[in-house]
């Protein structure tokens, strides 16, 4: 049972729960006829990886982009596991892409129906979020995290080193198991 002392986790959607990179590659090819690979974009910013799309972010504004994102491997099971010991909030800076609002809610209802609507925060600026932990793939969000910032590995953050990095959901669970163990020892 969760108490008032239960620690909180903010979890980003895109690039953390939802596997955005393959979708970006697919849409970029559809829009511009240019084929990219995951290896080719590794270590590049969004603007460098998708230069024709950088100014307009065209693919992110197309209907269906967010609704059809694949789930990141291991995310469903890991989020369910984290919810046993933590108050989990799904936090997405969604208002920049208005079509994404309903698509993200539908996506969450399909893949994460066990998350209450009360624990879903669709916002514009994540600096308003004050949780004990934040799992995100963007330093622009993690740099303002009031708790412990955890960077989920992505093509665009390879050269960022100011936060604890995890490469997959198994590493997330291992990190939280270590956090729990160290808290129990304290």
C-alpha positions in Angstrom: 0.0 0.0 0.0 1.3 3.4 -0.9 1.6 6.1 1.8 2.2 9.8 1.9 5.9 8.9 2.0 5.8 6.9 -1.2 8.3 8.2 -3.6 7.2 9.5 -7.0 8.5 8.9 -10.5 7.7 11.0 -13.6 8.2 8.9 -16.8 8.4 10.4 -20.2 6.5 8.8 -23.1 8.3 9.4 -26.4 11.7 7.8 -26.5 11.2 6.1 -23.1 7.9 4.2 -23.1 7.3 4.6 -26.9 10.0 3.8 -29.4 10.2 7.0 -31.4 13.4 6.5 -33.4 12.1 3.8 -35.9 8.9 5.9 -36.4 10.9 9.0 -37.2 13.0 7.1 -39.7 9.8 5.6 -41.3 8.0 9.0 -41.6 11.2 10.8 -42.8 11.5 8.3 -45.7 7.7 8.7 -46.5 7.9 12.5 -46.5 11.3 13.0 -48.2 12.2 9.8 -49.8 15.5 9.6 -47.8 16.3 6.4 -46.1 18.0 6.5 -42.7 19.1 3.8 -40.3 19.3 3.7 -36.5 23.1 3.3 -36.9 23.3 6.4 -39.2 21.5 8.7 -36.7 23.3 7.4 -33.6 24.8 10.3 -31.7 23.1 13.0 -33.8 20.6 15.6 -32.7 17.1 15.6 -34.2 18.1 18.5 -36.5 21.3 16.7 -37.6 19.6 13.3 -38.1 16.5 14.7 -39.9 17.7 18.0 -41.5 14.7 18.4 -43.9 12.3 17.9 -41.0 14.1 20.0 -38.4 12.5 23.3 -38.9 8.9 22.1 -39.5 8.9 18.9 -37.4 6.5 17.8 -40.1 6.3 14.1 -39.2 5.5 15.0 -35.5 2.5 17.0 -36.7 1.0 14.2 -39.0 -2.1 12.4 -37.8 -1.3 9.0 -36.5 2.4 9.6 -35.7 2.0 9.3 -31.9 -0.9 6.9 -32.0 1.1 4.2 -33.9 4.4 4.3 -32.0 5.6 0.9 -31.0 6.1 0.2 -27.2 9.6 0.3 -26.0 10.7 -3.3 -25.2 10.1 -4.1 -21.6 8.2 -0.9 -20.8 4.8 -2.3 -19.9 6.2 -4.9 -17.5 8.7 -2.4 -15.9 6.1 0.3 -15.4 3.7 -2.2 -13.8 6.6 -3.3 -11.5 7.5 0.2 -10.5 3.9 1.0 -9.6 4.1 -1.7 -6.9 6.5 0.6 -4.8 6.2 4.1 -6.3 3.6 6.6 -7.4 4.2 6.7 -11.1 3.2 9.6 -13.3 3.4 9.6 -17.1 4.6 13.1 -18.1 4.7 14.2 -21.7 5.4 17.6 -23.2 2.6 17.1 -25.6 1.1 20.6 -26.1 3.7 21.5 -28.7 2.1 19.0 -31.0 -1.7 19.5 -30.5 -2.7 16.3 -32.5 -0.6 14.3 -30.1 -2.8 15.0 -27.1 -5.6 12.6 -28.0 -3.3 10.2 -29.7 -1.1 9.9 -26.6 -4.1 9.3 -24.4 -5.4 6.6 -26.7 -1.9 5.0 -26.9 -1.7 4.9 -23.1 -5.2 3.4 -22.8 -4.2 0.6 -25.3 -0.8 -0.3 -23.9 -0.9 0.9 -20.3 -4.6 0.6 -19.2 -3.5 0.1 -15.6 -2.4 3.7 -15.3 -5.1 6.0 -14.0 -6.0 9.1 -15.9 -5.1 11.0 -12.6 -1.5 9.9 -13.2 -1.2 11.3 -16.7 0.2 14.8 -17.2 0.3 16.3 -20.7 2.0 19.6 -20.5 4.3 22.1 -22.3 7.1 22.5 -19.8 8.3 19.7 -17.6 10.1 22.1 -15.2 6.7 22.3 -13.3 7.0 18.6 -12.4 8.4 17.9 -8.9 8.8 14.2 -8.4 11.5 12.2 -6.6 12.7 10.8 -9.9 12.3 11.6 -13.6 13.0 9.2 -16.4 13.4 11.1 -19.7 15.5 11.1 -22.9 16.0 14.9 -23.0 18.4 16.9 -20.9 16.1 20.0 -21.4 13.7 18.2 -19.1 16.2 16.4 -16.8 18.3 19.5 -16.2 15.3 21.1 -14.3 14.4 17.9 -12.4 14.0 18.6 -8.7 14.6 14.9 -7.9 17.0 12.4 -9.3 17.3 12.7 -13.1 17.6 9.4 -15.1 18.4 9.7 -18.8 17.0 7.1 -21.0 19.4 6.4 -23.8 18.5 7.8 -27.3 20.3 8.7 -30.5 20.2 12.4 -29.7 21.6 12.2 -26.1 24.8 10.1 -26.7 27.1 13.0 -26.0 25.2 14.1 -22.8 26.8 12.9 -19.6 25.4 15.0 -16.8 22.7 12.5 -15.7 22.6 8.8 -14.7 22.0 6.9 -18.0 20.0 3.8 -18.5 19.9 1.9 -21.9 16.7 -0.1 -21.4 13.9 -1.0 -19.0 15.9 -3.8 -17.4 18.5 -1.2 -16.4 15.7 1.0 -15.0 14.4 -1.8 -12.8 18.0 -2.6 -11.6 18.6 1.1 -10.8 15.4 1.3 -8.7 16.2 -2.0 -7.0 19.5 -0.5 -6.0 17.7 2.7 -4.8 15.3 0.7 -2.8 18.1 -1.4 -1.2 20.2 1.7 -0.3 17.1 3.3 1.2 16.4 0.1 3.3 20.0 0.2 4.6 19.8 3.9 5.5 
